[in-house]
Structure formats: structure tokens, C-alpha cells
Amino acid sequence: MTGKVIISIFDSIPLWIMILPIGICSVVALAIFIERVIFYRTIDTDYRVLMNSLIEKIKSNSINDAKLVCSGYKSQVIIKSIYNILDEWNNISDKEVVIRDESHKAIRAIEKFGGVISTIATISPMLGLLGTVTGMMKSFSGLAKLGPSAQDLLARGITEALITTALGLMVAIPSMMFYNYMVSKVDFFMREIEFIANSFAEAGKNSSN
């Protein structure tokens, strides 16, 4: 394949093909942003107060009362994990296994979509850079073909390069900011889950003594 053929291939790529993947990334990032913000608000509960109440019920062997206390909270992934642990409390000998499994389920739900946002933040400027390269290739190709009279082609190629670069950055910068926000939220709720797991584990040891 000769250089002219390669250049002609890039010359034939329309602007919308360069913009489309960036647009898809922006839509996906926005959808995840909305879903995660709602999710974090849903699971934002004072688990210290809840666990203190539940542990008192467990110590008095009032598991049904503990489940009723748990049922009074809004249904969400961490509350469901707590309820599942309580539901199996008197039926299992190895409580630590159930506590660990439910904790892992909650952590996976909290970490969901983190990799997607990280990928979008990484590839969006690269997609913009790809559009920059193809736009500049079109400019110089037109300049090589028509010489100084190729002002329109030159301007069009440079415009395409700047548009794709700007769009890529417009997607990447908010995505990176949101990814850092997600990391901070994940760290916070993982500490909450660790507190819940430790509280149940301590209660399980005491009840087995």
C-alpha cells in the first residue's frame, strides 16, 4: 500500500466519524454520572447508629427485632447485605464466611462503573488526538495537491483538528474529575462496610462464646 493510498484513505474520513466515538463516550459518562450520584445518595446512611442498634438486638438474641430495625431503612445494597446477614444469623456456624460474602457483594456494587469512567477519561483525549492527526493530514494533503490555492482545504482540516481535540478534552476532563469523585466515595463506603463487617464479626464471636 503506497503512501498516496494511505493519505487518500484519511482524506476520505468525514468529520462525524471522528466525533462519533467521542459523543458516545460523553453519553455513557453522563449516564453513569447520573446513576452513580443517585446511587451514592441512596446508600448514604449513618451505619454507626444502625449497627449500634442491631448489635444490641443481637446480644439480647432478638434477631427478628434486629431485622425489623433494618427493614425500617430505605432498601439499598448495603442494607440488603446487612439484612441477609441477620436473616442467616441463627442458621450458620461460620458467620465470618457470610459476612465476607455479603461485604464483597456490597463492595462490587459500590465500585461498579469505575473502570468504565477511567477508560473514558483515558481514551477521550486520544480520540481527540486522532481527529487532530487526520485533520492535519487533510490540511497538508490539500496543500500538497493544490499549493497556495488550497486555503479552504487547509482551514477545513485545521478546524477539524481543533474541534476533535476540544471535544476530546471536554469529555476527558469532567470524566477524570468524576472518576476521582467516585474513588473518594468508594473509599468512604468501603470503610463503612469494613465497620459493619467488624461489628458483625465481633458480635458473632461473642455469641459463640
N, C-alpha and C positions, 0 to 999 in steps of 0.2 A: 504494500500500500504506500503510494507516494505521498510526499508532504502536501501536494496540492489537493489530493483526495481528502486527506485528514482535515485540512483547512476548510474545504468545501462542506464537510460534514458539520463542523462547528458553525460555519456561516449560516447553515440551514436551520439551526436550532432556534425556535422562536422564544421570545422573552417569557411567555407564560409557562413554558416547560421549566425554566429556571426558578420561577416564582412559586409554582405549584407545590413542590415539596416543603418550601418554607411556610406556605399558607397552611398546609396540612399539619405541620409541627405546631403552628400557632393555635390552631383549633384544638388539637389534642392537649396542649399545655393549658389552655384556658379551661377546658372541660375538667381536667384533673385538678386545677386550682380551685374551681368551684366545689367539686366533690370533696376535696380534702379539707377545705375550710369548714364546710358543713360537718364533715366527719369529726374534726378536732373539737368543734363546739359541742357536738353531741356527747363525746366521751369526757368532756371537761367536768369532773365531779370531785368533790372533796372525799377522796378514798380513805383518808386518815379517820375521819368521823365515821364513815360507813364501817370500816374494819374494826374500829373500837367497839362499835355496837354488835357486830357479828361475833367477835371473839368472846364477848360477854355471854352471848347466847350459846355459843359452842361450849364454853366452860360449864354452863348450867345444863348441858345436854338438851338444849331446846333448839334442835336443828330446824324444825318446822317454823318456829318463830323467826329464826335467822333467815330462812327462805322468804318469809313474808316481808321482812325488812328489806331484803334485796329486791323483791318484786315491786316495792314502792318506788323504786328508781326507774328512770327512763330506760327502756330497752336499748342496749348497745353492746358492743363486742366485749368490753371488759366486765360489765355487769353480767352478761351471759356466762362468761368464764367463771366468775365468782359463784353464780347460781349453780352451774354444773358441778363445781367442786362440792358445794353444800349438798347437792342432790345425791352425790355418791359417798358422802362423808361416812355414813354408818355401814356402807356395803363393801368397803375396801379395806384391806390391811396395809397396803403400800400406798399411803396417801401422797407421798412425795412424787410418785410417778404421775398421778392425775394432776397434781398441782403444776408439775413441769410441763405436761402436755397442754393444759389449758393456757398456761402462760405463753407458750410458744405460739399457740393459735392467735392469741391477742396481739403478740408482737408482730406476727406476719401481717395481720390486718392493718396495724399501725404503720408498718414500713411499706405498705403497698404503693406502687407507682413511683417510688423514689428513684428507681433505676431508669424509668421512662423519662422523668423530668431531667435527670442528669444527662441522659443521652441527647435529649432535645437541646439542652444548653450547650452541649459539646458540638453537635453536628450543624446547628443552625448557622453559626458564622462560617463553617466550612462550605455549606451550601451557598452562602452569600459570596464567598471567595471564588467558588466555581463559576458563579454568574459573572463575577468580576473578570475572571480569566477569559471566559467565552466572549464577553463584551469587548474586551481589549483586543482579542484576536480578530473580531469582526471589524474593529476600527482600523487596525493595521492592515488587514486583508483588503479593505476598501481603499486604503491609502496606497497600497502596492499596486492595485489594479488600475485606479483612476488618477493617481497622483494628487496634486494640489486641489483638483476639482472635486475630490471626494469629501468635501466638508460635511455634507449631510450624513453620509455613512459614518464618518469619524465621530460626529456629535452623537449620532444614534447609538453607536457602540459604547461610547464613554458614558452616556446616560444610562444604558442598560447595566453597565458595570457598577455605577454608583447606586442605582435602585436596588439591585440584588444585595449589594454589600449592606446598605442601610436596613433593608428588610431583615436580613440575617441577624444583624446586631439587635434590631428591635425585638426579635423573638428571643435571642440568646440571653440578653441582659436581664429581662424580667424572669426568665426561666431559671437563671442562676440564683437570682435573689430568692425566688420561691423555693428552690432546692435547699438553700441554706435555712430558710424558714422551716421547711419540712424536717431537716436534720435536727434542729433545735427542739421541735415538737416531739419527734421520735425519742430523743434523749430524755426529755421530760417524762413522757408517758412510760418509757421503759423503767425509769426509776420508780414510778408509781406501781408498775406491775411487780417489780422486784420487792417493793414493800409489801404488797398484797401476798405474794408467794411466801415471803419470810414469815409473815404473820400467820398464815395458814400452817406452814411447816412447824412453827413453834407450838401452835395450838394442837397439832397432830401429835407431837412428841409428848406434850403434857397429858393428852387424853389417853395415850397408850401406856403411861406410867401408872 
